[in-house]
Every structure is written in structure tokens, then in C-alpha cells.
Amino acid sequence: MSSRDVLRSASTLASYNVLLQVMFRVLTFLLNAFTLRFVSKELVGVVNVRLALLYSTLVFLSREAFRRACLSGGSGTDHSWRQVINLLWLTLPLGVLWAALLVAVWLWLLEVPDPQTVPYYGPAVVMFALSGVQELLAEPFWVLAQAHMFVRLKVVAESLAMIAKCSVTVVLVVFARDWGLYIFSAAHLVYTGFLVLCYAVYFIRFLASESAAKEGFPLRRAADLLPCRAAGEPLVDWTLAKLTWSFFKQSFLKQILTEGERYVMTFFNVLSFGDQGVYDIVNNLGSMVARFIFLPIEESFYIFFAKVLERGRDVKSQKQEDIALAAGVLECLLKLVLVVGLIISVYGYAYSHLALDIYGGSLLSSGAGPTLLRCYSCYVLLLAVNGVTECFVFAAMSQEEVDKYNFVMLALSVSFLLLSYLLTWWAGSVGFILANCLNMGLRILHSVLYIHRCFGSTQWKPLRGLLPSPLLILALAVSAVVTSLSEVVLCCDGGWLLRLVHVGVGALCLLGVVVAVLVTETQLIQFVRTQLLPEYRKKHT
């Protein structure tokens, strides 16, 4: 597959992933709004912080390193897919070990919620761990799908699983409210079960069809999806296994950085379960755009960079056509996430109070909720830039550089936990966002320096993507002032008419910002139209 073909596939994958994440976040958004009216905020806090942390820790530490290593440049070409499949099945026993360890910690070392307020905590811990192990059964299928750009499979599988989860949750919340944590545990088991079932059924049917042979798929029958030794070669590729180990050490630290605030809340009890519930709801609301736009772009274009770049080699010694393509894509991606992040920061400040009041009423709009969401809006900008820069850096680093970066991640992890603990005592839940901003800024600095070293002596300057045009800066500054004044004058105690006027003011300002982008960022617009909008591309090819 040529570099251009990889770019087209990665762009299509990013587009489908964005649509998928939009659907997920909208469903989760509506589900949270619904359940808030039936369950206590303490129950929400335990589910969304304590149990969600157990699940995310288990699956991330069990599979993330395998995913990055097996999708790095050349898997299936430089490495035998038989060996890759064998390596991926190691995620299952690793997941069982992590599940046993984490269940013991969650049951016997952490504070147990009041059974009157949050019933059935013990069984819920076991069920969430079981759901994580169950999801690992789909890992070989997931990597095969990603590596061969089966873009629709992920959308269909995760959509069906999410619909099943939401359906079970709604039915049990309405008709079996006394079940407590059993409601969310059962729904999560249904979600991971549907996910595994969809992937397994698809590949079994695909391998039984003639399409697999015609497309040159590396596996021939369903039995090839299971671990086995091929004649004349080791069980696993040890070079790939060593790279997996390097990524595993890094993934452990990255997990602490990603979920640091939840670890601090869980292990140090700096917030009550009720406050944790409010924080998590606001946090999810603030991160919606980041998760359904930036994360899919990061995941999809990591595959593009990993396939186009030769890991660990100087850019001058690689195919210059590929390097030019990678540099151009990186510049456009940086400009895209910068523009979107700046817009979110500007409008998040002026519309946080209104959004929380509509979503959760005074439960969320009073107290620290609006301040927390405003801070998160600024954090989204850093999150967006870091996602793209690290996406490139992790695809370009050699194994030795990955090992060295692990020490950087270790220092960042320790400083983040310390900052989270101290800033939370000083500023409450807002301290978590401040600590995240500081650490994200340091990670961006490291990635920017690495990219500068890569392209410093070449004609390509992808970091120019971090420089918005003066007209765009002016439009955003005017919008910030106008919308802030509009919030003071019109929102949010004057009734729905004034609220609608406030929204209208924001819409007019946003229109001005969009016009500024269309006028000044022509290269970005061309990239979005030709690479991130598959429907547009279909009409013009």
C-alpha cells in the first residue's frame, strides 16, 4: 500500500472514528442526564470514578503496549502475522493477572462506600474486572481490523455494543432501581460481550468468504485467529516483543498521567463520592469534543505516521516523498486542532454556566461547576495539541528513544500526582485541571523539541501549524470579549428569552471566526475537504 493510499485510509478511518465518538458521547451525554434524575450523585461517583478507573486501568495496561507495537511500521510485513497474533493473545493472561491484583486492591485496600447509599459494591468490582478481561478477547481482531483499515467494522461493532449498554442501563434504572451497582455492572458486561461477539462473527464470516483470498488477507481460516506455532519460526517475534516491553513501561506511566485525577481521588480521598460524581459529570461534559474529535484523529493518524515513517531513522535517509507527505499532514493536523481548541477555549468560558444549568440544573451550575468547566475548556486546547504531537513522536521514535522517554514520563507522572494532591487541597476539584494543564504543557514542550530536531535541517517546517493567522487571533479576541459581556448582561437568571439572545450573540461571533478561518487558512480547508471528509472525496473522484 503506497503512502498516499495509507493517508486516504487513515483519513477515512479518522472520519468514521469521529462519527463513532460523536454518537458515543451523545448517547453517554443523554444517558448521564437521564440517570441523574434516578440515582444519587454518590452512586454516579462510584461508577464513573472508582469502577471506571478499575476497568480502564485493567484494559489499558493489558493491551496498549501490544497495540502500539503491533501497529508500528511494518507489522505483518517485517513480522509474520502468525507471530503477531500469538503475541496479541498474551493480553488475555496478562489481563487476568491485572484483574486479580486490581480486584484485591479495590476490595481490601480502598475505602468501601456506605452500603446504604451505594449497595453491592463488592460484586460490582468483580463484574467490572470480568468485563475488562472479556473485552481482551477481541484484541487480535481489533489489531487486524486497524492494520488492514477495516474502517466500518469498528463503527458497527462499537455502535451495537453501546446501544445494547444504554438499553440495559435505561431499563434497569427505571424498573430495578434498587439493584444499585448491579445495574451498571450488568450493562458493562453486555457492552464488552457485544463487542467481542461482533468482531468474532465478522472475521469468521470474512475468512470463510472468497473476499479474504482476493484481497490478499494474511490469514486463511478462522483457526488462524487462535494462537499456534508456525513451522520453522519462533512462537513470537522477539524484536516485536522487546518493542512491546518498551511501550508497556511507557503505557504504565501514560495511564497515570491520563487518569491521574481519578487515582488521586480514589487513593487519597481528597473528595467525597458525591463531589467525585459532580466532578466526573463536568469533566465528561468538558471533554466531549476532545474525545470525539481529537482522540479519533490521534489514533488514526498514528497508524498513518507509523506506516509512512521508518522508526528511528533520520528523516534525510528516508524516502523524501514520504517525509514531505508526513510533514504536510502534521502541519495541517496541528493547525486543525489548534483552531478547534482555541474556539472551544473562547466559547467555553462564556457558555459554561449556561451549559451546566441546562444539563443538570442547580446541582451542576452552582458552586465550582462553571469554574471547573471554564478551566477544562482551556485544558482542551493543550490536550488537542499534545495528542497530535505525541502521535507523530511515538511513531517516529526508535526503541532506544522510547526507553529514554520512559524516564521523562516517570518524572511527569510523579510531578503530576504531587501537583494534583497539593492543588486539590488548595483549589478543590479545579486543582485537578490546573495540574493537568501544567503536565500537558511539559509533554507538548518535549514533543515540539523532538519534532524541531527531526525537521530542523530540512526544508519542511510542520511546527508552523501552531501559528494561527493574525486575522483569526483578532476574531477570537473580539468573540471572547463580546460573549463574556453577553454572559454578564443576559445570562442566566433572566429567563429563556435572554438565554436565547446570549446563544444568538455567540452564534454571530462564531460565524465571524469561521469566516476568518475560511479566508486565512486555505491549506487547512483543503486538507479537511480532501482528507477528513470522505463524502466530499467520493463526490469528486
Salt bridges, closest charged atoms under 4 A:
ASP5 OD1 - ARG8 NH2 2.07
GLU64 OE2 - ARG68 NE 3.13
GLU135 OE2 - ARG63 NH1 2.88
GLU139 OE2 - ARG67 NE 2.55
GLU210 OE1 - LYS214 NZ 3.92
ASP224 OD1 - ARG221 NE 3.77
ASP237 OD2 - HIS79 ND1 3.05
GLU259 OE1 - ARG262 NE 3.64
ASP280 OD1 - ARG262 NH2 3.03
GLU299 OE1 - LYS154 NZ 3.39
GLU310 OE1 - ARG313 NH1 2.50
GLU331 OE1 - ARG464 NH2 3.73
ASP357 OD2 - ARG499 NH2 2.46
GLU390 OE1 - ARG443 NH2 2.85
ASP403 OD1 - LYS249 NZ 3.79
GLU487 OE2 - ARG374 NH2 2.93
GLU521 OE1 - LYS335 NZ 2.97
GLU535 OE2 - LYS538 NZ 3.64
